[in-house]
Amino acid sequence: MDRASVGHPDIEAFARAAIEKETAPAEQVRKVAAKIRDTFNFVESPNALRRLSCRDARTVLQANYGNGLEAGALLLTALQSLGFKTSGLVAVKPDEWSEAGGIA
């Protein structure tokens, strides 16, 4: 996710449009997350996570679809463009994780 979180003016424009005139940092985060949640087309299949890599955030924004990791990278990048310091955390559903150490 960190490698995919590369800033670009398109992502900053997306983030600024999402927060509108909001000045409270917590509300800015909520608004950017809500914009992604409401407009992004999530690919929820475990197979979409199999490669465990992400396209860069600008590509994901332009395509407007992707897996949870890519949505996370987009969120991180959008928040970074607003001046937030960010880091990613990945969580998995136990029933989708195999004993061999990867997505089933």
Secondary structure, 3 states (H helix, E strand, C coil): CCCCCCCCHHHHHHHHHHHCCCCCHHHHHHHHHHHHHHHCEECCCHHHHCCCCCCCHHHHHHHCEECHHHHHHHHHHHHHHCCCCCCCCCCCCHHHECCCCCEC
